[in-house]
Every structure is written in structure tokens, then in C-alpha cells.
Amino acid sequence: MVIENSILILSGTLGAVLAFAVSNKLNQGPVRASAILSLVVAGFFYVFPQLLSPRLTQNIPILFFGGTFIGMPSSRIVSGYRFIGITGLVFSLFFLHTSNYFEGYGGALGTAASISFLVTFTIYKITRKRKIAYAKVYLRRYSPTSYRKK
């Protein structure tokens, strides 16, 4: 059970990091990167269903696909693989422990990925060495010009 959970967590984390790499380093775009990688993993387990246990065969493609949602941000927003890897780990843990609550609802993977990304991104922004006062400058820089004070 522990080994199976570790493999599932690794698959979600790997999905996030690989999608980020294919999207940003190979310039494939986030949707194409997610689709290509997810089709490869799902196709592999469709062709070889007896390779691993039924639980792993069923859940690895799901967690990998959800992990690719984490790898979709632009490199302008997220600059490092470490952040994407940690967010993929948070997503995998979050989804493994809450998937029973989302049963029967659409959008569970996207919701879990979004919550995981926002939690990790917020923790990252809060714990940075830069002070919160710089947020005003950051917001002013990216707000429309008509709303800026002159």
C-alpha cells in the first residue's frame, strides 16, 4: 500500500514536471504538452493493463493527467522545476486523500490542481524575502494604464 501510494504520488509529480518542460523548453504550449504526455501514459496502460496492479493501472493515468494541469503555467509566472515538482506533490497528496469526496462531480482533477497550485503559490509568495510592500509596485506595474495614479 505504501509503495503503491508512493508510485501514485511520483506519477502526479512527474506529470507536472514533464508537462512544464515540454510546454516551456520544447515550445509546445500547455495544452499540447498535457495532451501528448497524457495520451502516451494512458495508451501505455491501455495496451499493457496487466503490467502493474489494477489500482495502479487505473490511477496512474488519472494522477498523471491531473499533474499535467500543474505543469501548464508559463515560465513567466513560474520559473523553476522545483516549484512545479512541489506543487505536483501537493496535488498528488491532496487528490489521493480527497478523491472520495469528489466522486460523481465533474472537474475534480482541475479543481484539485487549481487548489494545489494556489496554495503552493501563496506559500511561496508569502515566504519570499521581499516584503509585502512590493506587492503595490507589482500590481501597479501590471494594471491597466487608465487606473494608474499620475
QUICORNOR-V817407 format. One record per backbone hydrogen bond with DSSP energy under -1.0 kcal/mol. NH is the residue of the N-H (numbers start at 0). CO is the residue of the C=O. E is the energy in kcal/mol with one decimal. If there is no record, write none. Layout:
nh=NH co=CO e=E
nh=NH co=CO e=E
This chain:
nh=4 co=0 e=-2.4
nh=5 co=1 e=-2.2
nh=6 co=2 e=-2.3
nh=7 co=3 e=-2.3
nh=8 co=4 e=-2.5
nh=9 co=5 e=-2.4
nh=10 co=6 e=-2.1
nh=11 co=7 e=-1.9
nh=12 co=8 e=-2.1
nh=13 co=9 e=-2.8
nh=14 co=10 e=-2.1
nh=15 co=11 e=-1.7
nh=16 co=12 e=-2.2
nh=17 co=13 e=-2.7
nh=18 co=14 e=-2.0
nh=19 co=15 e=-2.0
nh=20 co=16 e=-2.3
nh=21 co=17 e=-2.9
nh=22 co=18 e=-2.4
nh=23 co=19 e=-2.4
nh=24 co=20 e=-2.2
nh=25 co=20 e=-1.2
nh=27 co=21 e=-1.4
nh=28 co=22 e=-1.2
nh=32 co=28 e=-2.1
nh=33 co=29 e=-2.2
nh=34 co=30 e=-2.6
nh=35 co=31 e=-2.8
nh=36 co=32 e=-2.0
nh=37 co=33 e=-2.2
nh=38 co=34 e=-2.5
nh=39 co=35 e=-1.9
nh=40 co=36 e=-2.2
nh=41 co=37 e=-2.8
nh=42 co=38 e=-2.4
nh=43 co=39 e=-2.1
nh=44 co=40 e=-2.0
nh=45 co=41 e=-1.5
nh=46 co=42 e=-2.3
nh=47 co=43 e=-2.4
nh=50 co=47 e=-1.1
nh=56 co=52 e=-2.7
nh=57 co=53 e=-1.9
nh=58 co=54 e=-2.2
nh=59 co=55 e=-2.6
nh=62 co=58 e=-2.7
nh=63 co=59 e=-2.7
nh=64 co=60 e=-2.4
nh=65 co=61 e=-2.4
nh=66 co=62 e=-2.3
nh=67 co=63 e=-1.6
nh=70 co=66 e=-1.1
nh=71 co=68 e=-1.1
nh=77 co=73 e=-2.2
nh=83 co=79 e=-1.4
nh=84 co=80 e=-2.9
nh=85 co=81 e=-2.6
nh=86 co=82 e=-2.4
nh=87 co=83 e=-2.4
nh=88 co=84 e=-2.0
nh=89 co=85 e=-2.4
nh=90 co=86 e=-2.6
nh=91 co=87 e=-2.4
nh=92 co=88 e=-2.4
nh=93 co=89 e=-2.8
nh=94 co=90 e=-3.1
nh=95 co=91 e=-2.5
nh=96 co=92 e=-1.7
nh=97 co=93 e=-1.2
nh=98 co=94 e=-1.6
nh=100 co=97 e=-1.1
nh=101 co=97 e=-1.1
nh=104 co=101 e=-2.1
nh=110 co=106 e=-2.4
nh=111 co=107 e=-2.5
nh=112 co=108 e=-2.5
nh=113 co=109 e=-2.5
nh=114 co=110 e=-2.6
nh=115 co=111 e=-2.3
nh=116 co=112 e=-2.5
nh=117 co=113 e=-2.7
nh=118 co=114 e=-2.5
nh=119 co=115 e=-2.3
nh=120 co=116 e=-2.9
nh=121 co=117 e=-2.3
nh=122 co=118 e=-2.3
nh=123 co=119 e=-2.3
nh=124 co=120 e=-2.4
nh=125 co=121 e=-2.4
nh=126 co=122 e=-2.1
nh=133 co=130 e=-1.3
nh=134 co=131 e=-2.2
nh=137 co=133 e=-2.3
nh=138 co=134 e=-3.0
nh=139 co=135 e=-2.2
nh=140 co=136 e=-2.1
nh=141 co=137 e=-1.4
nh=146 co=143 e=-1.3
